[in-house]
């Protein structure tokens, strides 16, 4: 696979600094590199969604997201996180505060117009089109939210504990956006479904986390709850279609449904 990166290594004067690897779902190829001794990550997109994500990264300009050093065709060269801290190992309140701050930075205004991105409803196709009666509730709620969105922004689309990384002095920055246009509350909806099932079902964690997110993000708690519920249904629809374990999504659905 290293040969796939060679044209970009030559073009941007890069040196390989590790082994290439493939992202588990999107199938994009990544290679740790150095340019003039500075750590970076070279990413080759495997889909239009990934190419759109690269354009979104460039538009963010390093505010809330990893800085883009170069971009052309399928290739994206961005700064590499070298910090030792990881959010999935952090205490819940600390991790949630960091995730909320990162999202707030991503949603901030920019001088230039954002790149074109599809509506959030497209991302919800798996839930909206499923015939699984167990997902009737979140499907109804999702349709209501999507039909009357509030505070529309360019969304990251996949905020969770492993997509916001420690960049040392630069702080905590996001990577791997999907890029959709929709209600800003959606980018907070996946936080309580992560980082793992054991944490998700910890007694009291859901209510504490929802209250903290609502306060830090300036969101109505009930509106946030609806987005959490809808997103958990979407995640369950994806997992069922892919033959994956939907335990985390079912757990969040039950927690949210009990409070709706």
N, C-alpha and C positions, 0 to 999 in steps of 0.2 A: 504493500500500500504506500510505502514511502515514495515510490516513483510518481504517484499522483500529485504529490506536493512539490516535486522538483521544479516545475516551471515557476512556481511562486517563490520558492526559495531563491532561485536565480534572479527573478525580477525585482525582489525587494531586499536582496542581499541578506538573507536569513541563514542561520545555522540551526540544524535540528538540535533540540535539547532534551530529548526523551523519545519514547516510543509513540507511534500514532495509535489512536483508538477511535471507536465508533460510538456515537450516542445511542442509547438503547431503543428509543422510540423513533426519533426523526431519521436516524441513519446517517447523520452528518459525520464527516471525518475530521478529526482534530489532531494537531501536532504541536507539542510545546517547542518553542523556538527562541532564539535570541537574535536581536538586531543591534549591532554595535555593543554587545554585552548586556543589553537590557532584555529582561524576560518578556515574552509575548506569547500569544496563542494564535495559531493559524487554523482557520476553520474553513472547510469546503462544504458548502450547502448541498443537500441532497434533494431539495424540493423547492417549489416556489414559496412555500411558507417560510422556509429557512432563509431564502434570499430576501424576502420581505422583512424578516427579523433583522437582517444585517442592515437594511436601509433605516430601520427604526433606531438601531444602535447608533448609527451615524448621526441621525437627527438629534438624539439626546445630547450629543456633544460632551460626554463624560460627566454629565450632571445626573447622578443617581445610578449610572450604568458604567460599565467598563469603557474607557476611552477607545475609540476606533483609531488605529494608526494608519490603515490603508484598506481600500476596498475596491474590488474589480471583479466583474463576472460572478462566479460562484465562490470566490475567495474573500475572506474577511480576516484581517490582521488586527488583533486587539490586545490591549494590555493584559497581562496574566496575573492573577491573584497569587501572592506568595505569603500572605499572612498565615499564621498557624491556628487561628481560631475558626470554629465552625458552628453555625447557628444550630444545627441539629444536636449539638452537645451542650448548648447554652441553657441556662435556666429560662423557663417559659416567659416570664415577664420581660426579661432582657431581650430575648430573641424577638418577641412580638413588637417591642418598641423599635428595634432596629429595622424590622421588616416594614413597619408603618412609616418610618422616616424615609426609607428607600423609595417606597411607593409615592410618598408626597413629593420627593424630588423628581421622580419620573413624570409626574403629572403637572409639574410647574410649567409656566408659559415659556415659549421660545420665540425668538424674533422671527424665524422663518416658519413658513407653513409646513405642517407635517407631511410625510410621504403618504400616498394613498393607501388606505387599509380597508379591509372589508368590514361590514357590520358584525357586531357580536352575535347576532342571531345565527350567522353561518357557523360559528363555533358550536352552537347548541343543537345542530342538526341531529346528532345521535340521540339526544334526549327527546327532542320534539317529534321525531319520526319513529320512536320505538313503540312497539305494541305490547311491551311488558307492563301488565297492570300494576305491578308493584311500584312503578315509577309514575303513576297517574298524578299523585300529589305534587311532586317537584316539577312535573311537566306543566301542570296548570299554573303554578306559581311562576315558572320561567316565562311562560307566554305573557302573563300579566306584566312582569318586569320589562320584558323586551318590547312590548307594545307601547309602553309609556316611560322611556328612560329619562333619567335626570342627570344633570352635570356630565355631559358627554365629553370624553377625553380620548386621547390615544392610549390604549391599554397595553400593558406588558402582556397580560393574558395567561401567565404561568408563574405567578409569584409563589414561592415556597422556600423552605429553609435551605435547600441546596442550590437555589438559583440566585441567592444574594451572598456574595463571598467577601472575605477579608482581604482588602487591598492595602493593608498596612496604613501608612500615613494618609492615604487617600480615603480611608474609611471603608464602609460596607457598600458595595456596588452590585447592581444586578447584571445578569448575563442571560442569554438564551430567550429573548422575547419572541412571542408569536405575532404581536401587532394586530390589534382589532380596535375598531371604534365603538365605544359604548359607555355605559354608566361607570363612573369611577369606582363605585362601591365594589364592582366585580373583582378588582385587583386585590381586594382584602379577603375575598370569600374563601380562599383555599388555605389560609393560614392555620385554621383550627383543624383541618384535615391532615395536618403534618405535625411533626416529622415521621410519626409511626403510630401503629395501633395502640401500643401500650400507653403512649402519652395522650392520644386522642380520648381514651376512655377513663383517664385519671379522674377520680371524683372531684367535682367542682371546677375542673379546668375549663370546660366549655363556657360556663357563665363568667368566670373571671376573665377569660380571653376575649369574649365578645364585648364585655364592658370596656376593657382596655382599648380594643380596636376602635370601638365607636367613639370613645373620648378622644383618642389621639388623631383619628381621621376626620373627626367632625361629622360623623354619620348618625342618622337616626337608628337607634338600636333595633327597632322592628324591621326597618328596611334592610339593614345589614343581615339580620336573621333570615329574611327571605332570600337574599342572594346566597348566603351560606347553604341554605336548603336546596336551592336550584342548582348550585354548582355541585353539591354532593350527588344529586341525581344525575347530572351530566357525567361526573366521574364514574358513577356506578354503571351507566349505560356504556361508556367506553370499555370498562373492565369486563363487563359481561360479554360484549361483542368480541373482545380479544381473548377470552378464556382466562382472564386473570382473577385474582382473589379480590372481591369487592368489600372485604370486611371493614376497612377504614371508612369507606363511603357509606355503608349501611349504618355504621355506628354514628356518624355525623347526621345522617338522615333521621335516625331515631331521636337523637338529642335535640335537633332542631324542630322536628315535628311535635315533640312534647311541649314546646314553648310557643308554637305558632297559635 
